[in-house]
């Protein structure tokens, strides 16, 4: 970290720590885990846990290695409120340790062992007031939503139909449980949003996504109908028509986007390209390639700007997956060039292009693989941020206060080009 900070003097040390924690992972000491079961931090309820002890989440991703009967925490918060999402319980080769010091009454980040000197003081997203509450249908609100620092993330459909024919994205481990009734009731979403508003100032944006459903008389017709019903329910308490809400969905044709814009109150839309390289898009995202196609996906994303406005359309790449074996790009330099090309292209067309750090998962078809170096992600974050800033774009819907999964967005707070 010292070397990287010396090589990148304008890079936030907190953003660097976030990247390092995401790449290397972290584990919880016993006393930290016990402290996190107390009411102020308890990020869920036992009833919303799976038989394996993993807390439910709106994307139904399964994490192994979590102790049964204990609830895993929300995101780690660094001292500047940088959000760090850790897959608690996964096996990491060299993870950080989050410990708790009862004398200080604080969580400490250590290198790996309880006796190691503290790297820094950290905290966790506090327990939302909606957790433990039920909707009128008896659904636990914890099971409906992922909570980020100031964002509620809902899922409308807990199944991805690309899995049916083995066409899922090869890096994806979402929606592996395949429930009998994957559709979420819109009234449950409304009641959860309504209850969340009782905690003033806690949230600044809503977000809706789900597994891909390309059924209908034209691809995605049924999915769009479902999203419209859910978004209308979620926006029922807001006056004035529009409310801060982002829809993350496939790349829809313009007439479907215009309908969503016309019939709901959302303010932002994201269609994630996932992989920019044309050849790798075909191999890593076979379902998207068959139903939409890489060039059409790009064209529709750019066209969406005319519907939602400049800077209100997003896309992202799963950075690191482009290096996966077999068949990935030959080097980190080649991967960096490919992804920066994507960011530049989209920025020239007024689209915010972000990236997330690829964390391999055993349930994904790519399985466990070595991920790129921390250096790679630092260079990528710097490059993505500089490109967007040079084009006058900033990530109001995916910054550290809302999504928190994008290291490039964490750099905006220290760059006057983004807030002046």
C-alpha positions in Angstrom: 0.0 0.0 0.0 2.9 2.4 0.8 4.4 1.7 -2.6 1.1 2.3 -4.4 0.5 5.5 -2.6 3.9 6.8 -3.5 3.3 5.8 -7.2 -0.2 7.3 -7.2 0.0 10.3 -4.8 -3.4 11.7 -5.6 -5.1 8.3 -5.0 -7.3 8.2 -1.9 -5.7 5.9 0.7 -9.2 4.8 1.7 -10.0 3.8 -1.9 -6.8 1.9 -2.0 -7.6 0.1 1.3 -11.1 -0.7 -0.1 -9.5 -2.3 -3.2 -7.1 -4.3 -1.2 -9.8 -5.6 1.2 -12.0 -6.5 -1.7 -9.2 -8.4 -3.5 -7.7 -10.1 -0.4 -10.9 -10.5 1.6 -11.4 -10.3 5.3 -12.5 -12.4 8.2 -14.1 -11.6 11.5 -12.5 -12.4 14.9 -14.8 -14.2 17.3 -15.2 -11.1 19.5 -16.0 -9.0 16.5 -18.6 -11.4 15.3 -20.1 -11.5 18.8 -20.3 -7.7 19.0 -22.0 -7.7 15.6 -24.9 -9.8 16.9 -26.0 -7.0 19.2 -29.0 -4.9 18.2 -27.2 -1.8 16.9 -25.3 -3.9 14.3 -27.3 -7.1 13.8 -27.8 -7.1 10.1 -30.6 -9.5 9.7 -32.7 -12.0 11.7 -32.3 -15.8 12.2 -35.5 -16.4 10.3 -34.1 -14.8 7.2 -31.1 -17.2 7.2 -30.7 -20.3 5.0 -30.1 -23.8 6.6 -26.4 -23.3 6.1 -26.5 -20.1 8.3 -26.0 -17.6 5.4 -28.2 -14.6 5.7 -30.7 -14.2 2.9 -30.0 -11.6 0.3 -32.0 -10.2 -2.6 -29.7 -11.8 -5.3 -29.8 -15.3 -3.6 -26.0 -15.7 -3.7 -24.8 -18.4 -1.5 -21.7 -18.0 0.7 -20.1 -21.0 2.4 -18.2 -21.1 5.6 -20.5 -18.9 7.7 -21.2 -20.1 11.3 -24.8 -21.4 11.7 -27.1 -19.3 13.8 -25.1 -16.1 13.5 -25.9 -13.2 11.3 -23.3 -11.7 9.1 -22.7 -7.9 9.2 -23.4 -5.3 6.6 -20.7 -3.4 4.8 -17.5 -2.3 6.4 -17.2 1.5 6.6 -13.8 3.1 6.6 -13.1 6.4 8.4 -14.2 8.5 5.5 -17.4 6.4 5.0 -15.9 4.5 2.1 -18.1 1.3 1.7 -16.4 -2.1 1.5 -18.4 -5.1 0.6 -16.8 -8.4 1.8 -18.1 -11.9 1.1 -18.0 -13.0 4.7 -17.2 -16.7 5.1 -15.5 -17.3 1.8 -12.1 -18.8 1.8 -9.3 -16.3 1.1 -5.6 -17.0 0.9 -4.4 -13.9 2.8 -7.4 -12.0 4.3 -7.4 -9.0 6.6 -8.8 -9.5 10.1 -11.6 -7.3 11.5 -11.3 -7.4 15.3 -13.1 -5.8 18.2 -11.4 -4.1 21.1 -13.9 -3.9 24.0 -11.7 -1.4 25.9 -11.8 1.1 23.0 -15.3 0.1 22.0 -14.2 0.0 18.4 -13.6 -2.4 15.5 -9.9 -2.6 14.4 -8.6 -3.7 11.1 -5.5 -5.9 11.4 -3.2 -7.5 8.9 -4.2 -11.1 9.6 -3.8 -12.1 13.3 -5.4 -10.8 16.5 -1.9 -9.9 17.8 -1.0 -7.8 14.8 -0.9 -4.0 15.1 -4.1 -2.2 14.0 -4.0 -0.8 10.5 -7.0 1.4 11.1 -10.3 1.8 13.0 -13.3 0.7 11.0 -17.0 0.5 11.5 -20.1 -1.2 10.0 -23.3 -0.1 8.4 -25.8 0.1 11.4 -28.8 -2.2 11.5 -31.7 -0.8 9.4 -34.9 -0.3 11.4 -36.9 -2.3 8.8 -35.0 -5.5 9.6 -37.1 -7.9 11.6 -40.4 -6.4 10.4 -42.8 -8.2 8.2 -45.1 -7.1 5.4 -48.8 -7.7 5.5 -48.2 -10.9 3.6 -45.9 -12.1 6.3 -42.7 -11.6 4.3 -39.6 -10.6 6.3 -38.4 -7.3 5.0 -34.7 -8.4 5.5 -35.3 -11.0 2.8 -36.5 -8.5 0.3 -33.7 -6.0 0.3 -29.9 -5.5 0.4 -29.0 -2.4 2.3 -26.1 -0.2 1.3 -25.1 2.9 3.3 -27.9 5.1 1.8 -29.5 2.8 -0.8 -32.1 0.1 -0.7 -31.5 -2.6 -3.4 -34.6 -4.7 -4.4 -34.9 -7.7 -6.7 -38.1 -8.2 -8.7 -37.4 -11.7 -10.0 -35.2 -14.3 -8.3 -34.4 -16.4 -11.3 -32.2 -15.8 -14.4 -33.6 -17.7 -17.4 -30.1 -17.8 -18.9 -29.3 -20.6 -16.4 -32.0 -22.8 -17.9 -30.0 -23.5 -21.1 -26.5 -23.1 -19.5 -26.2 -19.6 -21.0 -25.6 -17.6 -17.8 -22.7 -15.3 -17.6 -19.7 -17.5 -16.7 -18.6 -15.3 -13.8 -22.1 -15.0 -12.3 -23.2 -16.8 -9.1 -26.6 -15.0 -8.6 -29.9 -16.8 -8.5 -28.7 -20.4 -8.1 -31.5 -21.5 -5.7 -34.3 -21.4 -8.4 -37.3 -20.9 -6.2 -40.7 -22.2 -7.3 -42.2 -18.7 -7.4 -39.3 -16.3 -8.3 -41.5 -13.2 -8.7 -41.5 -10.8 -5.8 -44.9 -9.3 -4.9 -45.0 -5.5 -5.7 -47.0 -4.9 -2.5 -44.1 -6.3 -0.4 -41.8 -3.8 -2.1 -44.2 -0.9 -1.4 -44.6 -1.8 2.2 -40.8 -2.1 2.7 -40.2 1.3 1.1 -43.0 2.8 3.1 -41.5 1.4 6.4 -38.0 2.6 5.4 -39.3 6.1 5.1 -40.0 6.0 8.8 -36.2 6.3 9.4 -35.7 9.9 8.2 -32.5 10.6 6.4 -31.3 7.0 6.3 -31.7 6.4 2.5 -31.2 8.6 -0.5 -32.0 6.3 -3.4 -33.9 3.1 -4.4 -32.6 0.5 -6.8 -34.4 -2.4 -8.6 -32.9 -5.3 -10.5 -33.4 -9.0 -10.9 -32.6 -12.1 -12.9 -33.1 -11.9 -16.7 -36.4 -13.0 -18.1 -36.5 -12.6 -21.9 -39.9 -14.2 -22.3 -42.9 -12.5 -24.1 -44.1 -11.8 -27.6 -40.8 -9.9 -27.9 -37.7 -10.4 -25.8 -38.1 -8.9 -22.3 -41.8 -8.0 -22.7 -42.8 -9.8 -19.5 -39.8 -8.6 -17.6 -40.6 -4.9 -18.5 -44.2 -5.4 -17.4 -43.0 -6.8 -14.0 -40.5 -4.0 -13.5 -43.2 -1.4 -14.2 -45.6 -2.9 -11.7 -42.8 -3.0 -9.1 -41.5 0.5 -9.7 -45.0 2.0 -9.6 -45.5 0.3 -6.2 -42.1 1.5 -4.9 -42.8 5.1 -5.9 -46.3 5.3 -4.4 -45.3 7.4 -1.4 -43.4 10.0 -3.5 -45.1 13.1 -4.8 -44.1 14.9 -8.0 -43.7 11.9 -10.3 -40.0 11.4 -10.2 -38.1 9.9 -7.2 -34.4 8.9 -6.9 -34.4 5.3 -8.3 -32.2 3.4 -10.6 -33.2 0.4 -12.7 -30.5 -2.1 -13.5 -31.7 -4.3 -16.3 -30.8 -5.7 -19.7 -30.3 -3.4 -22.7 -33.8 -2.8 -23.9 -34.9 -1.4 -27.2 -35.9 2.3 -27.2 -39.6 1.8 -27.2 -39.5 -0.3 -24.0 -37.3 2.3 -22.3 -39.6 5.1 -23.3 -42.5 3.1 -21.8 -40.6 2.6 -18.5 -39.7 6.3 -18.4 -43.3 7.3 -19.1 -45.0 4.9 -16.7 -42.6 5.0 -13.7 -40.8 7.6 -11.7 -37.2 6.3 -12.0 -34.4 8.7 -12.7 -31.6 6.4 -13.8 -31.1 3.3 -15.9 -28.2 0.8 -16.1 -27.5 -1.9 -18.7 -24.3 -3.6 -17.7 -22.1 -4.7 -20.7 -20.0 -6.8 -18.2 -17.2 -7.5 -20.8 -16.1 -5.1 -23.4 -13.9 -7.2 -25.6 -16.1 -8.5 -28.5 -14.7 -12.1 -28.5 -14.9 -12.4 -24.7 -18.4 -11.0 -24.6 -19.5 -13.9 -26.8 -17.8 -16.5 -24.7 -18.4 -15.1 -21.2 -21.9 -13.8 -21.7 -23.5 -16.3 -24.1 -27.1 -15.6 -23.1 -26.7 -11.8 -23.6 -24.8 -12.5 -26.9 -27.6 -14.7 -28.2 -30.7 -12.7 -27.2 -29.3 -9.2 -27.7 -25.8 -9.3 -29.2 -22.8 -7.3 -28.2 -23.1 -4.5 -30.7 -26.8 -4.1 -30.2 -26.3 -4.0 -26.4 -23.9 -1.1 -26.9 -26.2 0.7 -29.3 -29.2 0.4 -27.0 -27.2 1.6 -24.0 -26.1 4.7 -26.0 -29.7 5.3 -27.2 -30.9 5.2 -23.6 -29.3 8.6 -23.1 -31.9 10.3 -25.2 -34.6 8.8 -22.9 -33.1 9.3 -19.5 -30.6 12.2 -20.1 -26.9 12.7 -20.0 -25.2 11.1 -17.1 -28.3 9.2 -16.0 -27.4 6.0 -18.0 -24.9 3.6 -16.6 -23.0 0.5 -17.6 -20.3 -1.5 -16.0 -17.6 -4.1 -16.6 -16.7 -7.0 -14.3 -13.1 -6.1 -14.1 -10.8 -9.1 -14.0 -13.2 -11.6 -15.6 -11.6 -10.6 -19.0 -8.4 -12.2 -17.8 -10.0 -15.5 -16.7 -8.7 -18.7 -18.1 -9.0 -20.3 -20.5 -9.2 -17.8 -23.3 -8.8 -14.5 -21.4 -6.8 -11.5 -22.4 -3.0 -12.2 -22.2 -2.0 -9.6 -19.7 -3.2 -7.0 -17.2 -1.9 -4.3 -19.6 -4.1 -5.7 -22.4 -7.1 -5.9 -20.0 -6.5 -2.3 -18.8 -6.4 -1.0 -22.4 -9.6 -2.9 -23.3 -11.5 -1.5 -20.3 -10.3 2.0 -20.7 -11.4 1.9 -24.3 -14.9 0.9 -23.1 -15.0 3.8 -20.6 -13.8 6.3 -23.2 -16.3 5.1 -25.7 -19.2 5.3 -23.3 -18.1 8.7 -21.9 -18.0 10.1 -25.4 -21.7 9.1 -25.6 -22.6 10.6 -22.2 -22.9 7.2 -20.5 -21.3 6.6 -17.1 -19.1 3.5 -17.4 -18.1 1.9 -14.0 -16.4 -1.2 -13.0 -16.7 -3.7 -10.1 -13.9 -6.0 -8.9 -14.4 -9.6 -10.0 -14.5 -12.0 -7.0 -14.5 -15.6 -8.2 -17.2 -17.8 -6.7 -17.4 -21.6 -6.6 -21.0 -21.6 -7.9 -20.0 -19.7 -11.0 -18.9 -21.6 -14.1 -15.5 -20.0 -14.0 -15.0 -21.2 -10.5 -12.1 -20.2 -8.3 -9.3 -18.5 -10.2 -6.5 -16.1 -9.3 -7.7 -12.5 -9.7 -5.6 -9.5 -11.0 -3.3 -7.6 -8.8 -4.3 -4.7 -6.6 -2.1 -2.6 -8.9 -4.3 -3.4 -11.8 -7.5 -2.2 -10.0 -5.7 1.0 -8.8 -4.7 1.8 -12.3 -8.2 1.0 -13.6 -9.9 3.1 -11.0 -7.6 6.1 -11.7 -8.2 5.7 -15.5 -12.0 5.3 -15.3 -12.3 8.3 -12.9 -10.1 10.5 -15.1 -12.0 9.7 -18.3 -15.4 10.4 -16.8 -14.2 13.6 -15.1 -12.7 14.8 -18.3 -16.1 14.4 -20.0 -17.9 16.1 -17.1 -19.6 12.9 -15.9 -19.9 11.9 -12.2 -21.7 9.0 -10.7 -24.5 10.5 -8.6 -26.4 7.1 -8.6 -23.3 4.9 -7.9 -21.1 6.9 -5.6 -19.8 6.0 -2.1 -23.1 7.0 -0.5 -25.3 4.8 -2.7 -23.9 1.7 -4.3 -20.4 1.8 -3.0 -19.1 -1.1 -5.2 -17.1 1.1 -7.6 -13.6 2.2 -6.6 -13.5 4.7 -9.4 -16.4 6.5 -8.0 -14.7 6.8 -4.6 -12.2 9.2 -6.2 -14.8 11.8 -7.1 -14.9 13.3 -3.6 -11.3 14.7 -3.9 -11.6 15.9 -7.5 -13.1 19.4 -7.9 -14.0 18.6 -11.5 -16.8 16.4 -10.1 -18.3 18.7 -7.5 -17.3 22.3 -8.3 
